Amino acid sequence: MKPRYKAVLFDFDGTLVNSGPGIFYSVRYTLEHMGLPEMTDTQLRQFVGPPLDYSFKTFCGLEQADAERAVKLYREIYQTRGIKMAQLYPGILQTLQTLHDRG
C-alpha cells in the first residue's frame, strides 16, 4: 500500500505528552518566588496553551517588567525540572510506531 501522506505532524504539548504537571509546577515555583498568591489547579490550567507573557499579565495582573521576570523564572525551572514531569499519553508510542511501520 502506497502511503497517502509524506509526513504527519503532531503538536507536542497536549497531543503527544501531558505537559500539565510540569507547567503547574513551574508556575507555582514562579508565583512563590515572586511573592504572588497561590493558584488552584483550575486557575493554573489557564497557563496551558497561551504565551507565558500573556498568561502572567492576564492571570496574575502583572505589568510588563514583572511579567518578563516571571517568564524568566518559569523558563529556568521548567528547563531543569518541569520538562521532566511530562508524560506520554497512553498509546502514543504504539501509534507513532504504527505510522512509522506503514511508511
N, C-alpha and C positions, 0 to 999 in steps of 0.2 A: 504494500500500500504506500503510495507516494504521500509524503507529508503535505498537509494543506497549508501550513504556515512555515516560514523560515525561522521565526523566533516567537517566543512567548515572554512577555514582560510582566513582572509582578511588582507591586509596591511592597517594600519590605515590612515596614511597621504596620501592624494591624491586618496584614494579609498573610505573610509567612510566619511572623513571630508576634507574640503578645509582648509588646514593649511597655505596657502599662505599669507593671510593678517598678521598673527602673525609672520611669518618668515620675511616678508618685514619690518614690524615694528621693529623687533628685530635687523635686520641687519642695518637699518637706525640709530637706537639708538647707536649701536656699532660703526659705522662709525663716527657719530657725536662726541662721547665721546673719540675717538682716534684721532680726528682731521683729518680724512680722507675725501676725496671728496664724495659728494653725488652721488647716482646712480639712474638711471632711473628704472622704473618698468621692462623694458626689461632686464636690467643688473641684477636686483635683482632676476629675475626668475631663473637665473643660480644657485642660492643658494638652490633651492628646489630640493632635491634629494641627491646630493653628500655630503660627510662628511664635516663638518664645517671647520676643519683644512685645508683640501684641498681647499675648496672654498675661504677662506681668503687668502691663499697663492697664488692661481691661479688667482682669480678675482680682488684681491686688491694688489698683488705684495708684500705681507708681508713675512718677514723672520720667521723662526720657533718660536722664542720667542714672537714676536709680534702677530703671528697667535694664539698662545696659550693664550695670553692676550685677544685677540678678542673673542675667543671661550668662555672664562670665562665670559666676559661681556655679550655676547649674551645669554648664558645659564641663567645668573642671571635675565635678563629682560624677557626672554622667559618664564621662570618658573613662574614669578609673573604676567606678563601681556600678552605676546604674545600667550600663550596657550589658554587664554580665548577668543581669537579672532577666533578660529577655528569654522567652521560652518559645520553641517552635510549637505551632498549633498541631494538635493530633492529626496524623495523616499527611502532613506536608511532605515529609521525606519520601513517602511512598508515591505521592502524586508527582513530585519532581522526577523521581526515578522512572515512573511510567511514561511521562512526557519525553524524557531522555531516550528511553528504550524505543519509543515509537518514532524517534527522529524529529 
